[in-house]
Amino acid sequence: SLYYWPTPNGRKISIMFAELDIDYELIPVNIGNDEQLTSSFIKKNLNHKIPVLYDQKIDAYLMESAYILLYLSDEFKALAPEHPATRVEMMQWLFFQAAHIGPMLGQNHHFNFYNKGKAPYAEERYINETNRLYSVLEKRLEGRAFILDSYSIVDIAMWPWIARYPRQSIDLSKYKNVKSWYETIASREAVQRGYNIFGPSELIP
């Protein structure tokens, strides 16, 4: 069972399920209505964040989207490298997404999109940091189709955050490698299904 709302972190998991092509129960948690703050949900995740995955097989609720990706990858033996050296790379870039891409781009959204004009210093700070992080990805993707040697959970973790580039004051054309990678991922049928599991309510930018 997936407790979900169509945020970048939520979409990581719905895209992963689409790539795995397996059935699951979808339980919407409308964060716009603060449903993640209810006592029943907090019992599932003390940090009151989506997504949360419930696995009946082990009778456990799993939190943190990067960990859920890793858990599903291990469970279904898919979308992760087996070679130790490449797996080390995978873990580093997965942690990079969780520690930098998600938090910094999320702050960009908060100040530059949802609360524009309220804190000019914060807007500038997070736009600059977002551009710096795009530059890191740009260098990593030089001569590469994917972040690792092949499509993996690292791409799935990164892509939904880059899909919010219109909210980040980012000109994607300035990052040709990121743009090419972004469009490659966006063209995947499973990504398109996983992005809009509620229906075509929001087109992929």
N, C-alpha and C positions, 0 to 999 in steps of 0.2 A: 504494500500500500504506500502510495506517494502522497504526502501532504505538501501541497504545491500552490504557488501563484506564479504568473508569468513574469518573473524578474530574471535578470541574468543568471543568478545562482539557481533559481528554479528551473530555468531552461536547460542548464547543464544536464540535469537528470532526465528531463523529458526527452531531450535529444539522445542521451545515452540509451534510454529504453527503446527509442525508435531505431537506433543503430543495431541494437541487439535483437530487435523484432520479437519481443516477448510481451505477453499480456500482463497487465498490472491494474490495480485499483487506483483510480485518481480521486483524491479527496481535496477539493479546493479549500484554501485558507485565505480569505480575502483580507489582505493586510491593509487595504484602504479603509476597511471597517474595523480594524484592530482585532481581527479574529485570532491573531497570533498571541494576543495578550490574555486570552481566556484561561481560566484555571485548568480546563481540560487539556488545552494545548501545551501549557507550560509543564504539565506532567510528562509530556513527550520530549520536550526540549527546554531545559531551564533557561536557556538564552533566548527563548521565544523568537526564533528565526525559522523561516522556511529555507530550503526544503528539509523535510524529515522523512526518512524511509523506515517503514516497519517491515521486518522480515519474520514471517511466521515460523520459518524453519528453526530459527534460533530464539524466537520470542523476544526480539530486541528492537528498540527504536534507535535509529542511527541519525546523527546530526552532522553538520559540516559537509557542504557540497563536494569539496575536493576529496574528502574521505569516502563519501558515498560513491563517487566515480571509481575510486581505487578499489573499494569493496566489490562493486559490481564487476569490474574488470577481472579481479581475482576469482570471483564466484563463477563467471561464465568463460573464463580463459579467453578474453577478447580485448582488442584495442590497447594492448600494452606489450612492450617488447619483453622478450625472455632473456636476451643476452645481458649478463650482469652490468657491463659498462654502459649499455644503452638504458638499462633500467635505472641506473644511477642518474643519468641525464634526465630521465622522465621525472624522477622524484624531485630533482632540483627545480625543474621548470613548473611542476605542479605546485611546489611551495612558493615559487616566484609569483604565480598567479594568485594564490591565496593570501600572500603577505603584501603584495604590491599592487597588482592590476585591479583586483576587486576593491580593496579599501580606498585607494587613491582615486580611481575612476568613480567610485561611489560618492566620495566627497565632492568631486567635480559636479556630479549630477545634483547633489544637494544644494550647493552654492550657486552654480552657474545656470542651472535649468529650473529647479523648483523654487529657488529663493533669489533669483537674479536681482542685483541692485542693492541687496541688504548688506553685503560684506565684500566690497571691492577687493580688499587685500586677499581674502580667502579665495575669491574667484580667480585672481591672477595666480596665486600660489598653486592652486590645483590644476589650472589649465597648463601652467608650465611643467608641473610634475607629470601630467598626462602626456604631454609632448615628449618628455624625457623617456617615459616608459614605452611609448610608441617607437622611439629611436632605438631602444634596446631590442624590441621585436624586429625592427627593420634590419638591424645588423644580424640578428640570429637567422632571419629568413633569407639572407643573401645566398643565392644558389640553391635554395631549398624549396620544395613544394609544401612541406609541413614542418612543424617545430622540431620533431624528431625525424628519423629516417623515413617513417611512414605515418599515416594518419593514426592518431591515438587519443587517449583521454586528455592529453595535454591540449590538443587542438579544441576538443569539446569544452574544456574548462575555460580557455581564453576567448573563444569566438563570441559567445553571447555578450561579453563585455565590450568587445570591439563593435558589435552590432549596434551599440548605443552611441556610436561616434557622432551622430547629428546633435546629441545632447551635450557633447563634450567640447564644443568649439574646435573641432578637429577637421582639418582639410585632408581627407584620406588620400587625395592625389599626390600629396607631398611625401607619402610613404609607399613607394611603388611596390616594394616586396610585401608589405602588410596588405596592401590593396589586392594584389594578386592572390595571396593566401586567403584573404577574407572572401573573395568572390569564388574561389575554388570550394571552400567549405559551404558557402551559401547555396551552391548549385547542387549539393547532395540531397537526394530525395528524402533521406531520413532526417536530415537537419531541417528541411522545410516542414516535414510532418511534426517533428518534435517542437519546433518553434511555435506553432499555432495549434496546440492540441485542443484549444477551446473553439477552433474555427478560425477563418481568415479575418480576425479582428484587427490584426496589426501586421502590415506587410513588412518583410525583411527589407531594411534600407538598402 
